[in-house]
């Protein structure tokens, strides 16, 4: 573990950079995934078709392909940004497809009678969804969405392969390639960094799950 202790500041900086990627990915995936779930159950055929196509396509496409398309395909059509932005956006686009299906499964747990009662008193589809259905569905989907988000934290390591710079992946490259440290202890340090993130996320999700259970 000498390489880790000797470069603790570098690992700490890489950890914060990777944590930022995971945090933005988490926020974006929750928001866009919920929007996609609304599309999937929308009474508007075009929105349903878009949601179905999107989820089917992204869930069956490897993350690496999505990320490399963002990094090298999008600039080819004149849209330019940093690798960091492309990496986070690609991670969000990919993960949101899985969040969508988890949220949609939660919507299915809400008794249809509640939606029918809401419509019978004059609530629109949007009002029924926002006031009646989604608040109950989101409590039910904490465990499956939590699993998706923990997987996303681990998948965020792949974003480092795009060359975002400063993350744990680049720390590994710098210490092993440029400074000649042995790969195994450096990889151990990187693994510990991701382990801290996933264990912390698991603890927070367990807390949310208990609170959601009490609310139900």
GROMACS elastic network, one bead per residue, 0.5 to 0.9 nm:
[ bonds ]
;  ai    aj funct       b0    kb
    1     4     6  0.53747   500
    1     5     6  0.64244   500
    1     6     6  0.86597   500
    1   185     6  0.54595   500
    1   186     6  0.76919   500
    1   188     6  0.79309   500
    1   189     6  0.77219   500
    2     5     6  0.51069   500
    2     6     6  0.58708   500
    2     7     6  0.84031   500
    2   185     6  0.77052   500
    3     6     6  0.51824   500
    3     7     6  0.61001   500
    3     8     6  0.82909   500
    3   175     6  0.81462   500
    3   181     6  0.67990   500
    3   182     6  0.81271   500
    3   185     6  0.66346   500
    3   186     6  0.63693   500
    3   189     6  0.85108   500
    4     7     6  0.52320   500
    4     8     6  0.55975   500
    4    10     6  0.87486   500
    4    11     6  0.72025   500
    4   185     6  0.71383   500
    4   186     6  0.63593   500
    4   188     6  0.84146   500
    4   189     6  0.59099   500
    4   190     6  0.89569   500
    5     8     6  0.50726   500
    5     9     6  0.86826   500
    6     9     6  0.83438   500
    7    10     6  0.53092   500
    7    11     6  0.63554   500
    7    12     6  0.86998   500
    7   175     6  0.88108   500
    8    11     6  0.50861   500
    8    12     6  0.60784   500
    8    13     6  0.86082   500
    9    12     6  0.50129   500
    9    13     6  0.61852   500
    9    14     6  0.85644   500
   10    13     6  0.51354   500
   10    14     6  0.61512   500
   10    15     6  0.85032   500
   10   166     6  0.85471   500
   10   168     6  0.88204   500
   10   171     6  0.70105   500
   11    15     6  0.59441   500
   11    16     6  0.86327   500
   11   167     6  0.84660   500
   11   168     6  0.67659   500
   11   171     6  0.67573   500
   11   172     6  0.89984   500
   11   189     6  0.75518   500
   11   190     6  0.76733   500
   11   193     6  0.80611   500
   12    16     6  0.63115   500
   12    17     6  0.86737   500
   12   168     6  0.87871   500
   12   193     6  0.84746   500
   13    16     6  0.52648   500
   13    17     6  0.63017   500
   13    18     6  0.86980   500
   13   166     6  0.69915   500
   13   167     6  0.73498   500
   13   168     6  0.82156   500
   13   171     6  0.89658   500
   14    17     6  0.50627   500
   14    18     6  0.61170   500
   14    19     6  0.83979   500
   14   165     6  0.86946   500
   14   166     6  0.53051   500
   14   169     6  0.78724   500
   14   170     6  0.77104   500
   14   171     6  0.63671   500
   14   190     6  0.88317   500
   14   193     6  0.87461   500
   15    18     6  0.51470   500
   15    19     6  0.59358   500
   15    20     6  0.85494   500
   15   166     6  0.87105   500
   15   167     6  0.63961   500
   15   168     6  0.58739   500
   15   190     6  0.82278   500
   15   193     6  0.60326   500
   15   194     6  0.79426   500
   15   197     6  0.89272   500
   16    20     6  0.61243   500
   16    21     6  0.87105   500
   16   166     6  0.89028   500
   16   167     6  0.75329   500
   16   168     6  0.87235   500
   17    20     6  0.51320   500
   17    21     6  0.65023   500
   17    22     6  0.88301   500
   17   165     6  0.85749   500
   17   166     6  0.62150   500
   17   168     6  0.75283   500
   18    21     6  0.50710   500
   18    22     6  0.62725   500
   18    23     6  0.85759   500
   18   153     6  0.88267   500
   18   156     6  0.73054   500
   18   157     6  0.74795   500
   18   160     6  0.82380   500
   18   166     6  0.81654   500
   18   167     6  0.50396   500
   18   168     6  0.62722   500
   18   169     6  0.85149   500
   18   193     6  0.88661   500
   18   194     6  0.84896   500
   19    22     6  0.50603   500
   19    23     6  0.59904   500
   19    24     6  0.86036   500
   19   153     6  0.83303   500
   19   156     6  0.88929   500
   19   167     6  0.85763   500
   19   194     6  0.86746   500
   19   197     6  0.73353   500
   20    23     6  0.50151   500
   20    24     6  0.61386   500
   20    25     6  0.83387   500
   21    24     6  0.54272   500
   21    25     6  0.60378   500
   21    26     6  0.85488   500
   21    84     6  0.79646   500
   21    87     6  0.82038   500
   21    88     6  0.61523   500
   21    91     6  0.88937   500
   21   153     6  0.84781   500
   21   156     6  0.67080   500
   21   159     6  0.82648   500
   21   167     6  0.87317   500
   22    26     6  0.59711   500
   22    27     6  0.86479   500
   22    88     6  0.81166   500
   22    91     6  0.88439   500
   22   149     6  0.89148   500
   22   152     6  0.72629   500
   22   153     6  0.53328   500
   22   154     6  0.85179   500
   22   155     6  0.87538   500
   22   156     6  0.60170   500
   22   157     6  0.89421   500
   22   197     6  0.88550   500
   23    26     6  0.50618   500
   23    27     6  0.62683   500
   23    28     6  0.85714   500
   23   153     6  0.83753   500
   24    27     6  0.52224   500
   24    28     6  0.60160   500
   24    29     6  0.83352   500
   24    88     6  0.68486   500
   24    89     6  0.88675   500
   24    92     6  0.82013   500
   25    28     6  0.52493   500
   25    29     6  0.58385   500
   25    30     6  0.84732   500
   25    88     6  0.58356   500
   25    89     6  0.75001   500
   25    90     6  0.88639   500
   25    91     6  0.60895   500
   25    92     6  0.51828   500
   25    93     6  0.89821   500
   25    95     6  0.80760   500
   25   149     6  0.87193   500
   25   152     6  0.76022   500
   25   153     6  0.81572   500
   25   156     6  0.80653   500
   26    29     6  0.52336   500
   26    30     6  0.61845   500
   26    31     6  0.87217   500
   26    92     6  0.74711   500
   26    95     6  0.85478   500
   26   149     6  0.64207   500
   26   152     6  0.75467   500
   26   153     6  0.80259   500
   27    30     6  0.53846   500
   27    31     6  0.63835   500
   27    32     6  0.86784   500
   27    92     6  0.84390   500
   28    31     6  0.52899   500
   28    32     6  0.59643   500
   28    33     6  0.80059   500
   28    88     6  0.87166   500
   28    89     6  0.81452   500
   28    91     6  0.89254   500
   28    92     6  0.56399   500
   28    93     6  0.84120   500
   28    96     6  0.77682   500
   29    32     6  0.53252   500
   29    33     6  0.54009   500
   29    34     6  0.81027   500
   29    91     6  0.80693   500
   29    93     6  0.71388   500
   29    94     6  0.82505   500
   29    95     6  0.58601   500
   29    97     6  0.82393   500
   29    98     6  0.88831   500
   29    99     6  0.68602   500
   29   100     6  0.88057   500
   29   149     6  0.83186   500
   30    33     6  0.52126   500
   30    34     6  0.60221   500
   30    35     6  0.86115   500
   30    92     6  0.86338   500
   30    95     6  0.87572   500
   30    96     6  0.66772   500
   30    99     6  0.66523   500
   30   100     6  0.83823   500
   30   145     6  0.85876   500
   30   149     6  0.87551   500
   31    34     6  0.53628   500
   31    35     6  0.63647   500
   31    36     6  0.87724   500
   31    96     6  0.80659   500
   32    35     6  0.50172   500
   32    36     6  0.61395   500
   32    37     6  0.86170   500
   32    92     6  0.77908   500
   32    93     6  0.79282   500
   32    96     6  0.59019   500
   32    97     6  0.85393   500
   32    99     6  0.85065   500
   32   100     6  0.80197   500
   33    36     6  0.50621   500
   33    37     6  0.62361   500
   33    38     6  0.87474   500
   33    92     6  0.86456   500
   33    93     6  0.85673   500
   33    95     6  0.77752   500
   33    97     6  0.60552   500
   33    98     6  0.74021   500
   33   101     6  0.80946   500
   33   102     6  0.88627   500
   33   103     6  0.77718   500
   34    38     6  0.63468   500
   34    39     6  0.86920   500
   34    96     6  0.78926   500
   34    99     6  0.70856   500
   34   100     6  0.56813   500
   34   103     6  0.65442   500
   34   104     6  0.83583   500
   35    38     6  0.51091   500
   35    39     6  0.63390   500
   35    40     6  0.87704   500
   35   100     6  0.76958   500
   36    40     6  0.62066   500
   36    41     6  0.88810   500
   36    47     6  0.87530   500
   36    48     6  0.88878   500
   36    50     6  0.86893   500
   36    51     6  0.56405   500
   36    52     6  0.87279   500
   36    54     6  0.84487   500
   36    55     6  0.81911   500
   36    96     6  0.78205   500
   36    97     6  0.75833   500
   36    99     6  0.87337   500
   36   100     6  0.56642   500
   36   101     6  0.86800   500
   36   104     6  0.89699   500
   37    41     6  0.65749   500
   37    42     6  0.85235   500
   37    51     6  0.73811   500
   37    97     6  0.87805   500
   37    99     6  0.81901   500
   37   101     6  0.67310   500
   37   102     6  0.84889   500
   37   103     6  0.62172   500
   37   104     6  0.53848   500
   37   107     6  0.88141   500
   38    41     6  0.53986   500
   38    42     6  0.58422   500
   38    47     6  0.86889   500
   38    48     6  0.85572   500
   38    51     6  0.84819   500
   38   100     6  0.83893   500
   38   103     6  0.89013   500
   38   104     6  0.78677   500
   38   129     6  0.82797   500
   39    43     6  0.84692   500
   39    44     6  0.80610   500
   39    46     6  0.87468   500
   39    47     6  0.50534   500
   39    48     6  0.52218   500
   39    49     6  0.82732   500
   39    50     6  0.75008   500
   39    51     6  0.54423   500
   39    52     6  0.83716   500
   40    43     6  0.88179   500
   40    47     6  0.69498   500
   40    49     6  0.75814   500
   40    50     6  0.80129   500
   40    51     6  0.51402   500
   40    52     6  0.63013   500
   40   100     6  0.83898   500
   40   101     6  0.89507   500
   40   104     6  0.76386   500
   41    44     6  0.85759   500
   41    47     6  0.85913   500
   41    48     6  0.64850   500
   41    51     6  0.88263   500
   41   104     6  0.77650   500
   41   107     6  0.89601   500
   42    45     6  0.73849   500
   42    46     6  0.89761   500
   42    47     6  0.65392   500
   42    48     6  0.59393   500
   42   125     6  0.82873   500
   43    46     6  0.89631   500
   43    47     6  0.80752   500
   43    48     6  0.74796   500
   43   125     6  0.82597   500
   44    47     6  0.55318   500
   44    48     6  0.63733   500
   44    49     6  0.87721   500
   45    48     6  0.50586   500
   45    49     6  0.60374   500
   45    50     6  0.85312   500
   46    49     6  0.51375   500
   46    50     6  0.61334   500
   46    51     6  0.85958   500
   47    50     6  0.50712   500
   47    51     6  0.60672   500
   47    52     6  0.85137   500
   48    51     6  0.51600   500
   48    52     6  0.60843   500
   48    53     6  0.85375   500
   49    52     6  0.51678   500
   49    53     6  0.60654   500
   49    54     6  0.84561   500
   50    53     6  0.51932   500
   50    54     6  0.59746   500
   50    55     6  0.85496   500
   51    54     6  0.51592   500
   51    55     6  0.61083   500
   51    56     6  0.84473   500
   51    97     6  0.89401   500
   51   100     6  0.89441   500
   52    55     6  0.53863   500
   52    56     6  0.60128   500
   52    57     6  0.84352   500
   53    56     6  0.52381   500
   53    57     6  0.59614   500
   53    58     6  0.84954   500
   54    57     6  0.52616   500
   54    58     6  0.60437   500
   54    59     6  0.83412   500
   54    97     6  0.72932   500
   55    58     6  0.53479   500
   55    59     6  0.57929   500
   55    60     6  0.83635   500
   55    94     6  0.88594   500
   55    96     6  0.83610   500
   55    98     6  0.75572   500
   55   100     6  0.76843   500
   55   101     6  0.79870   500
   56    59     6  0.55222   500
   56    60     6  0.63280   500
   56    61     6  0.87888   500
   56    97     6  0.80590   500
   57    60     6  0.55065   500
   57    61     6  0.63358   500
   57    97     6  0.88350   500
   58    61     6  0.51394   500
   58    62     6  0.79615   500
   58    63     6  0.84936   500
   58    66     6  0.81540   500
   58    93     6  0.76554   500
   58    94     6  0.57945   500
   58    95     6  0.84697   500
   58    96     6  0.88689   500
   58    97     6  0.63049   500
   58    98     6  0.87112   500
   59    62     6  0.78697   500
   59    63     6  0.89997   500
   59    94     6  0.71439   500
   59    95     6  0.83957   500
   59    97     6  0.61953   500
   59    98     6  0.68824   500
   61    64     6  0.84589   500
   61    65     6  0.68548   500
   61    66     6  0.71191   500
   61    94     6  0.83637   500
   62    65     6  0.54222   500
   62    66     6  0.66755   500
   62    67     6  0.89525   500
   62    94     6  0.86949   500
   63    66     6  0.50972   500
   63    67     6  0.62080   500
   63    68     6  0.86084   500
   63    90     6  0.80559   500
   63    91     6  0.75837   500
   63    94     6  0.66121   500
   63    95     6  0.88968   500
   63   155     6  0.80660   500
   63   158     6  0.81947   500
   64    67     6  0.51550   500
   64    68     6  0.60790   500
   64    69     6  0.84100   500
   64   158     6  0.72461   500
   64   159     6  0.84466   500
   65    68     6  0.52523   500
   65    69     6  0.59637   500
   65    70     6  0.85440   500
   66    69     6  0.51495   500
   66    70     6  0.62567   500
   66    71     6  0.87261   500
   66    90     6  0.59762   500
   66    91     6  0.80146   500
   66    93     6  0.82598   500
   66    94     6  0.71687   500
   67    70     6  0.50971   500
   67    71     6  0.61680   500
   67    72     6  0.85324   500
   67    86     6  0.73398   500
   67    87     6  0.60526   500
   67    88     6  0.87892   500
   67    89     6  0.84748   500
   67    90     6  0.51897   500
   67    91     6  0.71738   500
   67    94     6  0.88539   500
   67   158     6  0.84432   500
   67   159     6  0.71416   500
   67   162     6  0.76682   500
   68    72     6  0.57424   500
   68    73     6  0.71220   500
   68    86     6  0.89598   500
   68    87     6  0.85991   500
   68    90     6  0.85797   500
   68   162     6  0.74200   500
   69    72     6  0.54484   500
   69    74     6  0.64811   500
   69    90     6  0.84109   500
   70    73     6  0.56847   500
   70    74     6  0.52850   500
   70    75     6  0.77888   500
   70    83     6  0.86840   500
   70    86     6  0.55734   500
   70    87     6  0.72336   500
   70    89     6  0.79096   500
   70    90     6  0.61808   500
   71    74     6  0.64344   500
   71    75     6  0.69814   500
   71    80     6  0.89252   500
   71    81     6  0.86432   500
   71    82     6  0.84546   500
   71    83     6  0.62623   500
   71    86     6  0.57042   500
   71    87     6  0.71818   500
   71    90     6  0.86177   500
   71   162     6  0.71809   500
   72    75     6  0.58445   500
   72    76     6  0.67481   500
   73    76     6  0.53155   500
   73    77     6  0.72695   500
   74    77     6  0.56005   500
   74    78     6  0.70192   500
   74    79     6  0.57890   500
   74    80     6  0.73525   500
   74    86     6  0.88317   500
   75    78     6  0.50803   500
   75    80     6  0.51029   500
   75    81     6  0.79015   500
   76    79     6  0.72570   500
   76    80     6  0.85726   500
   77    80     6  0.87404   500
   80    86     6  0.88677   500
   81    84     6  0.80998   500
   81    85     6  0.63193   500
   81    86     6  0.66873   500
   82    85     6  0.53157   500
   82    86     6  0.63507   500
   82    87     6  0.85075   500
   82   164     6  0.76867   500
   83    87     6  0.57978   500
   83    88     6  0.84719   500
   83   159     6  0.87233   500
   83   162     6  0.63964   500
   83   163     6  0.66501   500
   83   164     6  0.51268   500
   83   165     6  0.85834   500
   84    87     6  0.51017   500
   84    88     6  0.62047   500
   84    89     6  0.85713   500
   84   159     6  0.80245   500
   84   160     6  0.86048   500
   84   162     6  0.81504   500
   84   163     6  0.80430   500
   84   165     6  0.79862   500
   85    88     6  0.52593   500
   85    89     6  0.60697   500
   85    90     6  0.84559   500
   85   164     6  0.85623   500
   86    89     6  0.51853   500
   86    90     6  0.59882   500
   86    91     6  0.85122   500
   86   159     6  0.89278   500
   86   162     6  0.88296   500
   87    90     6  0.51771   500
   87    91     6  0.61482   500
   87    92     6  0.86370   500
   87   156     6  0.84869   500
   87   158     6  0.87913   500
   87   159     6  0.53164   500
   87   160     6  0.80185   500
   87   162     6  0.70824   500
   87   164     6  0.75880   500
   88    91     6  0.50677   500
   88    92     6  0.61633   500
   88    93     6  0.86204   500
   88   156     6  0.82488   500
   88   159     6  0.74472   500
   89    92     6  0.50519   500
   89    93     6  0.60911   500
   89    94     6  0.85741   500
   90    93     6  0.51112   500
   90    94     6  0.61583   500
   90    95     6  0.85591   500
   90   159     6  0.85315   500
   91    94     6  0.52533   500
   91    95     6  0.60174   500
   91    96     6  0.83328   500
   91   152     6  0.76195   500
   91   155     6  0.78664   500
   91   156     6  0.70674   500
   91   159     6  0.75960   500
   92    95     6  0.52766   500
   92    96     6  0.57458   500
   92    97     6  0.87043   500
   92   152     6  0.88534   500
   93    96     6  0.55340   500
   93    97     6  0.70002   500
   94    97     6  0.59062   500
   94    98     6  0.76245   500
   95    98     6  0.54744   500
   95    99     6  0.64150   500
   95   100     6  0.87091   500
   95   148     6  0.73846   500
   95   149     6  0.77784   500
   95   151     6  0.88257   500
   95   152     6  0.65521   500
   96   100     6  0.59015   500
   96   101     6  0.86892   500
   97   100     6  0.51326   500
   97   101     6  0.66585   500
   97   102     6  0.89393   500
   98   101     6  0.53259   500
   98   102     6  0.63959   500
   98   103     6  0.87524   500
   98   145     6  0.81433   500
   98   148     6  0.67458   500
   99   102     6  0.50913   500
   99   103     6  0.61436   500
   99   104     6  0.84885   500
   99   144     6  0.83330   500
   99   145     6  0.58884   500
   99   148     6  0.66685   500
   99   149     6  0.81144   500
  100   103     6  0.52127   500
  100   104     6  0.60288   500
  100   105     6  0.85878   500
  100   145     6  0.89518   500
  101   105     6  0.61108   500
  101   106     6  0.86218   500
  102   105     6  0.51870   500
  102   106     6  0.64421   500
  102   107     6  0.88932   500
  102   141     6  0.63301   500
  102   142     6  0.89304   500
  102   144     6  0.60577   500
  102   145     6  0.59305   500
  102   148     6  0.84902   500
  103   107     6  0.63444   500
  103   108     6  0.87977   500
  103   134     6  0.85592   500
  103   137     6  0.69328   500
  103   138     6  0.66920   500
  103   140     6  0.85993   500
  103   141     6  0.60995   500
  103   144     6  0.85813   500
  103   145     6  0.74552   500
  104   107     6  0.50300   500
  104   108     6  0.64583   500
  104   137     6  0.81845   500
  104   141     6  0.88895   500
  105   108     6  0.51162   500
  105   109     6  0.68149   500
  105   137     6  0.81542   500
  105   140     6  0.88988   500
  105   141     6  0.76297   500
  106   109     6  0.52578   500
  106   110     6  0.71641   500
  106   134     6  0.83054   500
  106   136     6  0.80449   500
  106   138     6  0.65345   500
  106   139     6  0.80742   500
  106   140     6  0.56276   500
  106   141     6  0.53569   500
  107   110     6  0.55669   500
  107   111     6  0.87849   500
  107   133     6  0.65334   500
  107   134     6  0.66624   500
  107   136     6  0.78252   500
  107   138     6  0.78893   500
  107   140     6  0.85026   500
  107   141     6  0.87682   500
  108   111     6  0.75499   500
  108   112     6  0.82658   500
  108   137     6  0.78232   500
  109   112     6  0.86774   500
  109   136     6  0.86573   500
  109   137     6  0.68848   500
  109   140     6  0.77431   500
  110   113     6  0.85139   500
  110   114     6  0.75073   500
  110   115     6  0.84710   500
  110   133     6  0.64947   500
  110   134     6  0.87311   500
  110   136     6  0.68370   500
  110   137     6  0.64282   500
  111   114     6  0.58241   500
  111   115     6  0.75393   500
  111   133     6  0.88766   500
  112   115     6  0.53634   500
  112   116     6  0.63019   500
  112   117     6  0.86576   500
  113   117     6  0.59927   500
  113   118     6  0.85265   500
  114   117     6  0.50844   500
  114   118     6  0.62056   500
  114   119     6  0.86812   500
  114   128     6  0.88034   500
  114   132     6  0.74003   500
  114   133     6  0.78467   500
  115   118     6  0.50355   500
  115   119     6  0.62276   500
  115   120     6  0.85563   500
  115   125     6  0.87280   500
  115   128     6  0.62893   500
  115   129     6  0.79694   500
  115   132     6  0.71781   500
  115   133     6  0.70618   500
  116   119     6  0.51302   500
  116   120     6  0.60942   500
  116   121     6  0.88803   500
  116   128     6  0.89736   500
  117   121     6  0.65838   500
  117   122     6  0.89706   500
  117   123     6  0.89931   500
  118   121     6  0.54929   500
  118   122     6  0.67500   500
  118   123     6  0.55827   500
  118   124     6  0.81724   500
  118   125     6  0.89427   500
  118   127     6  0.85445   500
  118   128     6  0.59898   500
  118   132     6  0.76690   500
  119   122     6  0.51201   500
  119   124     6  0.64994   500
  119   125     6  0.75511   500
  119   128     6  0.70717   500
  120   123     6  0.73423   500
  123   126     6  0.79847   500
  123   127     6  0.57166   500
  123   128     6  0.59097   500
  124   127     6  0.51389   500
  124   128     6  0.60270   500
  124   129     6  0.84687   500
  125   128     6  0.51181   500
  125   129     6  0.60471   500
  125   130     6  0.85093   500
  126   129     6  0.51438   500
  126   130     6  0.59822   500
  126   131     6  0.83058   500
  127   130     6  0.51598   500
  127   131     6  0.56542   500
  127   132     6  0.76177   500
  128   131     6  0.54788   500
  128   132     6  0.52386   500
  128   133     6  0.63699   500
  128   134     6  0.85330   500
  129   132     6  0.57080   500
  129   134     6  0.56118   500
  129   135     6  0.83797   500
  130   133     6  0.64340   500
  130   134     6  0.56227   500
  130   135     6  0.70650   500
  131   134     6  0.69395   500
  131   135     6  0.67118   500
  132   135     6  0.62679   500
  132   136     6  0.69737   500
  133   136     6  0.56074   500
  133   137     6  0.60666   500
  133   138     6  0.86572   500
  134   138     6  0.58144   500
  134   139     6  0.85394   500
  135   138     6  0.55220   500
  135   139     6  0.67546   500
  136   139     6  0.54762   500
  136   140     6  0.67025   500
  136   216     6  0.79953   500
  137   140     6  0.51705   500
  137   141     6  0.64016   500
  138   141     6  0.52170   500
  138   142     6  0.66015   500
  138   212     6  0.88519   500
  139   142     6  0.58595   500
  139   208     6  0.87889   500
  139   209     6  0.77106   500
  139   211     6  0.89114   500
  139   212     6  0.52950   500
  139   213     6  0.75501   500
  139   215     6  0.81328   500
  139   216     6  0.76689   500
  140   143     6  0.76459   500
  140   144     6  0.87120   500
  140   209     6  0.86193   500
  140   212     6  0.76089   500
  140   213     6  0.82783   500
  140   216     6  0.87017   500
  141   144     6  0.55328   500
  141   145     6  0.58179   500
  141   146     6  0.80727   500
  141   209     6  0.89837   500
  142   145     6  0.53315   500
  142   146     6  0.56977   500
  142   147     6  0.85717   500
  142   205     6  0.72483   500
  142   206     6  0.87568   500
  142   208     6  0.72956   500
  142   209     6  0.59363   500
  142   212     6  0.78865   500
  143   147     6  0.62882   500
  143   148     6  0.88025   500
  143   205     6  0.74954   500
  143   206     6  0.81264   500
  143   209     6  0.68273   500
  144   147     6  0.51377   500
  144   148     6  0.64094   500
  144   149     6  0.87489   500
  145   148     6  0.50385   500
  145   149     6  0.61862   500
  145   150     6  0.86447   500
  146   149     6  0.51058   500
  146   150     6  0.61672   500
  146   151     6  0.85857   500
  146   201     6  0.82390   500
  146   202     6  0.75933   500
  146   205     6  0.62114   500
  146   206     6  0.87987   500
  147   150     6  0.51919   500
  147   151     6  0.62414   500
  147   152     6  0.85914   500
  147   202     6  0.85222   500
  148   151     6  0.51348   500
  148   152     6  0.62007   500
  148   153     6  0.88691   500
  149   153     6  0.63342   500
  149   154     6  0.88115   500
  149   201     6  0.84740   500
  150   153     6  0.51228   500
  150   154     6  0.66448   500
  150   155     6  0.86705   500
  150   197     6  0.86988   500
  150   198     6  0.59746   500
  150   199     6  0.88693   500
  150   201     6  0.68682   500
  150   202     6  0.73451   500
  151   154     6  0.52112   500
  151   155     6  0.61147   500
  151   156     6  0.86522   500
  151   198     6  0.85696   500
  152   156     6  0.60347   500
  152   157     6  0.89930   500
  153   156     6  0.51599   500
  153   157     6  0.74706   500
  153   194     6  0.76650   500
  153   197     6  0.74391   500
  153   198     6  0.67989   500
  153   201     6  0.89066   500
  154   157     6  0.58313   500
  154   158     6  0.80401   500
  154   194     6  0.68983   500
  154   195     6  0.88934   500
  154   197     6  0.88768   500
  154   198     6  0.76773   500
  155   158     6  0.55434   500
  155   159     6  0.74149   500
  156   159     6  0.52209   500
  156   160     6  0.73046   500
  157   160     6  0.55275   500
  157   161     6  0.75774   500
  157   167     6  0.84915   500
  157   168     6  0.76315   500
  157   169     6  0.66007   500
  157   194     6  0.83910   500
  158   161     6  0.54381   500
  158   162     6  0.76941   500
  158   169     6  0.81601   500
  159   162     6  0.56717   500
  159   163     6  0.77607   500
  159   164     6  0.73249   500
  159   169     6  0.85298   500
  160   163     6  0.55488   500
  160   164     6  0.57182   500
  160   165     6  0.71797   500
  160   166     6  0.86887   500
  160   167     6  0.64430   500
  160   168     6  0.74250   500
  160   169     6  0.51799   500
  160   170     6  0.65698   500
  161   164     6  0.75749   500
  161   169     6  0.69712   500
  161   170     6  0.80041   500
  162   165     6  0.85533   500
  163   166     6  0.87422   500
  163   167     6  0.89118   500
  163   169     6  0.85520   500
  163   170     6  0.71848   500
  164   167     6  0.71789   500
  164   170     6  0.79365   500
  165   168     6  0.87093   500
  165   169     6  0.82051   500
  165   170     6  0.57611   500
  165   171     6  0.84137   500
  166   169     6  0.79736   500
  166   170     6  0.58321   500
  166   171     6  0.66974   500
  167   170     6  0.54007   500
  167   171     6  0.63166   500
  167   172     6  0.88760   500
  168   172     6  0.63128   500
  168   173     6  0.87684   500
  168   189     6  0.88845   500
  168   190     6  0.59500   500
  168   193     6  0.78463   500
  168   194     6  0.87687   500
  169   172     6  0.52030   500
  169   173     6  0.64842   500
  169   174     6  0.87399   500
  169   190     6  0.75059   500
  170   174     6  0.59843   500
  170   175     6  0.85261   500
  171   174     6  0.50964   500
  171   175     6  0.61151   500
  171   176     6  0.84793   500
  171   186     6  0.84758   500
  171   190     6  0.81936   500
  172   175     6  0.53842   500
  172   176     6  0.60368   500
  172   177     6  0.81156   500
  172   183     6  0.77740   500
  172   186     6  0.61228   500
  172   187     6  0.67301   500
  172   189     6  0.87948   500
  172   190     6  0.72314   500
  173   176     6  0.54019   500
  173   177     6  0.54720   500
  173   178     6  0.73010   500
  174   177     6  0.55324   500
  174   178     6  0.51120   500
  174   179     6  0.65515   500
  174   180     6  0.85449   500
  175   178     6  0.58442   500
  175   180     6  0.62204   500
  175   181     6  0.56005   500
  175   182     6  0.82729   500
  175   183     6  0.83191   500
  175   186     6  0.73533   500
  176   179     6  0.57934   500
  176   182     6  0.61695   500
  176   183     6  0.58920   500
  176   186     6  0.75403   500
  177   180     6  0.55784   500
  177   181     6  0.76667   500
  178   181     6  0.84372   500
  180   183     6  0.86259   500
  181   184     6  0.88692   500
  181   185     6  0.82712   500
  181   186     6  0.73962   500
  182   185     6  0.63956   500
  182   186     6  0.67975   500
  182   187     6  0.89231   500
  183   186     6  0.53164   500
  183   187     6  0.59577   500
  183   188     6  0.85427   500
  184   187     6  0.51216   500
  184   188     6  0.61464   500
  184   189     6  0.87944   500
  185   189     6  0.63974   500
  185   190     6  0.87852   500
  186   189     6  0.51380   500
  186   190     6  0.63986   500
  186   191     6  0.86536   500
  187   191     6  0.60223   500
  187   192     6  0.85289   500
  188   191     6  0.50128   500
  188   192     6  0.61578   500
  188   193     6  0.86887   500
  189   192     6  0.51065   500
  189   193     6  0.63779   500
  189   194     6  0.89428   500
  190   193     6  0.51438   500
  190   194     6  0.65664   500
  190   195     6  0.86284   500
  191   194     6  0.52597   500
  191   195     6  0.60072   500
  191   196     6  0.86468   500
  192   196     6  0.61561   500
  192   197     6  0.87141   500
  193   196     6  0.53075   500
  193   197     6  0.66131   500
  193   198     6  0.89471   500
  194   197     6  0.50517   500
  194   198     6  0.61783   500
  194   199     6  0.85135   500
  195   198     6  0.51902   500
  195   199     6  0.59373   500
  195   200     6  0.83341   500
  196   199     6  0.53541   500
  196   200     6  0.60384   500
  196   201     6  0.85103   500
  197   200     6  0.52803   500
  197   201     6  0.61279   500
  197   202     6  0.85979   500
  198   201     6  0.50177   500
  198   202     6  0.60223   500
  198   203     6  0.86071   500
  199   203     6  0.61976   500
  199   204     6  0.86732   500
  200   203     6  0.51628   500
  200   204     6  0.62919   500
  200   205     6  0.86160   500
  201   204     6  0.51617   500
  201   205     6  0.60809   500
  201   206     6  0.85461   500
  202   205     6  0.51115   500
  202   206     6  0.60977   500
  202   207     6  0.86507   500
  203   206     6  0.51232   500
  203   207     6  0.63619   500
  203   208     6  0.88034   500
  204   207     6  0.50800   500
  204   208     6  0.63085   500
  204   209     6  0.86028   500
  205   209     6  0.59899   500
  205   210     6  0.85933   500
  206   210     6  0.62770   500
  206   211     6  0.87058   500
  207   210     6  0.52514   500
  207   211     6  0.63376   500
  207   212     6  0.86168   500
  208   211     6  0.50937   500
  208   212     6  0.59964   500
  208   213     6  0.84977   500
  209   212     6  0.50468   500
  209   213     6  0.61015   500
  209   214     6  0.86822   500
  210   213     6  0.50641   500
  210   214     6  0.63494   500
  210   215     6  0.87044   500
  211   214     6  0.51196   500
  211   215     6  0.62145   500
  211   216     6  0.87349   500
  212   216     6  0.62635   500
  213   216     6  0.52195   500
